[in-house]
Amino acid sequence: APNQNMDMVPQVPVPSQMLGLLPGPPLGGWPREFMLDGVVEKMNGSFVGTSSMSQFVRVGPDYDVLRRAQRLSYVAGSLVGLDQGYPGQAILEA
């Protein structure tokens, strides 16, 4: 069953799959204006999704850096429409 506190999870225009790949704060901390880390903290344990709900998961600090970059590239590609046949490759190479 979905979390009772679901209304408390902020709505942001970033896919939860991308937020789950967000690394922890750098040594000096995130800039004060950077709010996504706080959003991710509030999402922990909540249920996310549109057609089916699943628990939000943030990858841990030991998650392979290369694998994180690969997964982020897949999500980024879908955000610019590369997964829908959009000719975005030319834009990326420009």
FENNOR-V741290 format. One line per field, one symbol per residue. ss: DSSP state (2 for helix, 1 for strand, 0 for the rest). phi: phi as a letter, one per 40 degrees, with the letter a starting at -180 (. if undefined). psi: psi as a letter, one per 30 degrees, with the letter a starting at -180 (. if undefined). Layout:
ss=???
phi=???
psi=???
This chain:
ss=0000022200000002222000000000000000022222222000110000011000000000222222222222222002220000222220
phi=.ccccdcccccbcbdcccccccccccdcgcddccbccccccccdgcbbhbcbcaccbbcccccdccccccccccccdcccgccbgcccdccccc
psi=klkfgeffkkklhkkfeeeffkllkleglllefjfeeeeeeffkflklleekklkkkkllfgkkeeeeeeeeeeeeeeeggffggkhfeeeef.
